Each structure stands twice: as structure tokens, then as C-alpha cells.
Amino acid sequence: MKFSKAFGVLIFVLPLFYPTHAQTVPAPRGPSTSGDRMRERGEADLQRRMWEMHHLEERLRVATKQPRTPAPEPKLSEEQRERILTLRRVDPADVEKYASLLRQKDTGIFKLFPNLGCMSKTVVKVSAECEKFVPLSSSFTFRTNNYSDEVYHDIFYKNERIVSDSFFSQGIFVAVGDEPIEAIDVSHPALKYLTSFQPDAEPGSAKDHAKLFRAGVESDGFRYEDSFEPRENTTYAMRMVAYRLANNLDPMSDETTMTEMMFHSLQFDKRVDLVVLFRILRRDENSGITLVWKQVSRADAGKIKFGKNVALKDFRPDSK
């Protein structure tokens, strides 16, 4: 059955979209935030990620009336958990420097680590080449202010680049330069092209735009693309269009394909059209980078509609 082949895969790649009772913890609000509180934030995030990996299976099982099977999840020892929390901790000097910004709404500061390919569906590798790998810390979504995954991220750190290539979404980056993030707003010349971009309404034009931004677009002296090599002391702007689906979907069943399940999963994600600014502050000995960010604008994301008898398919260049 098509569903049974796809089901196990979906459980792991979509860990973020089952509603959770874990606390949504805001970004640190200045130097008054204690170390204990920041640690609790990290612990809550790890618990949220592991809880969601375990419970998404139950939501899908009920929807499809499938027999219960254990959901695969990575195995983190207490030592690994402690290491993740320690390495994710932002330098207090950075928190203090941006205290005024971080007291504002829709801002934050966090660390992002490169994905070294050291994590499978069930195991975190501990080989020598993976010594610097920090699990569950390579992707982030500004839409919910949380670490994310490879499928539904806003930004993903891999192959020495920050990329945005999540499912049914268009991410666009531009390097603003070594300018203070506090002083930049929507009137900055680098944001002109970002804010003027019109979201697509059909898959053909979305696919064309995805190819365009994969290659890169020049406009008014700025370059807009879906990935970049991160540089310290540089501020970037990003437009993230997490498209919604305009078509109605058939209920999930034994014949539901993997692609159809991916589109069903959109209902568990925060689908918005977002413009953010973020500045890369520093890089640590594990190649982790510290980013401080602020939201510039947020709106409901546009919808893409597939024509009659047109198969549902992601529009990104790498999708199959």
C-alpha cells in the first residue's frame, strides 16, 4: 500500500507540526535574563522536539486508522542533551549588547550549527568526524521562533552555506552589509526588491522563480538568492513565503502517496509571508554562528492552486 511505505518516513521528517503542550519560550529579553532561564528555554525546546517526533505518529495514525507503530526518533543520551544545551547557549555579552533590541516584540538571538550528516532517523553518530556536530540545531524558523528541521525550516545551515529550500516555500536572501540591524527598516534600498516581490498563484511561475533565485538575481546593486555563505559582522534580510495550498485534498487513506501526505502536513505548519533582518555576530570553535534577528513584516501567505488533472508537486528545483 502506498501509505504504508510513506508513513514511516513522514513521521521523522515532519517533527514540528503536532500541537504541543510544551511552553513556547520567547527570545531572551536583555541582560536581566538569568542563565537558569536561558537553560530552561533550551531544555524546553529539546523536550518539545522529542515530544513532537514521538506524537506526530499518533495524529496520523488516527487520521488514517493505521495500526500503531513506534515512531522513529533520534536517541539522545543525557550527556548529549547536556552538550547540546551548553553549546546552544548564547554568549551573555551578545545578549547584553542587544538588550534594547531584544526587549522589542518579534526579535530573538540564537546559535545555529552546521549539519554534518551525523544524524539518522534513530541514531546520533559519535564518530571522529562528528565530534563537532550539534544535533537538532542546524535549522531555524523565524515564523515560530524555534529550531526547526530540514523539511520546514526558514534557514538551514549545511555545506558551509545558509540555505532556504523547505517544502512548498520560497526563501530569498540579500546581504545588506556591515550595518547595525537596529537602524535598518523596510525603507532600506536592499529591501526594495524583497518587499516588491509578488508571490505566485500557480505552480509554473513558482517553479520559474525558484530556479531564478537558485541562480541569483541582481537588482539595484544587490544580489538576491536562496542561499549564501555566512559572514561575521554582516546583516542580511530575508523574505520567506511559506505558501498555502488552494486545492482541496482527499482524506488520507491507505492509498495516500508520500507527496499527498506532505501537502496534508501543511496544516500543521505556520504558513505566513515574512520579512526579517538578521545579523551574524560571531562563529565559535564548533562552526556555530550566533544570529540576532528582528521581524520587519508578517502577512498571510499566498495560495498556489494546481490546475485540473495537474499532479500535486513541490515547485523547488531539487524536488522529485
HELIX and SHEET records of a PDB file:
HELIX    1   1 LYS A    2  VAL A   13  1                                  12    
HELIX    2   2 GLY A   35  THR A   64  1                                  30    
HELIX    3   3 GLU A   78  ARG A   88  1                                  11    
HELIX    4   4 PRO A   92  LYS A   97  1                                   6    
HELIX    5   5 ALA A   99  LEU A  102  1                                   4    
HELIX    6   6 ALA A  128  CYS A  130  5                                   3    
HELIX    7   7 ILE A  181  ALA A  183  5                                   3    
HELIX    8   8 ALA A  190  SER A  196  1                                   7    
HELIX    9   9 PRO A  203  ALA A  215  1                                  13    
HELIX   10  10 MET A  258  HIS A  264  1                                   7    
HELIX   11  11 SER A  265  PHE A  268  5                                   4    
SHEET    1   A 7 THR A 107  LEU A 112  0                                        
SHEET    2   A 7 ILE A 289  ASP A 300 -1                                        
SHEET    3   A 7 VAL A 272  ARG A 283 -1                                        
SHEET    4   A 7 THR A 234  ALA A 242 -1                                        
SHEET    5   A 7 SER A 169  GLY A 177 -1                                        
SHEET    6   A 7 PHE A 222  GLU A 225 -1                                        
SHEET    7   A 7 VAL A 217  SER A 219 -1                                        
SHEET    1   B 5 ASN A 146  TYR A 147  0                                        
SHEET    2   B 5 SER A 139  THR A 141 -1                                        
SHEET    3   B 5 ILE A 155  LYS A 158 -1                                        
SHEET    4   B 5 ARG A 161  VAL A 163 -1                                        
SHEET    5   B 5 SER A 227  PHE A 228 -1                                        
SHEET    1   C 2 ARG A 244  LEU A 245  0                                        
SHEET    2   C 2 LYS A 303  ILE A 304  1                                        
END                                                                             
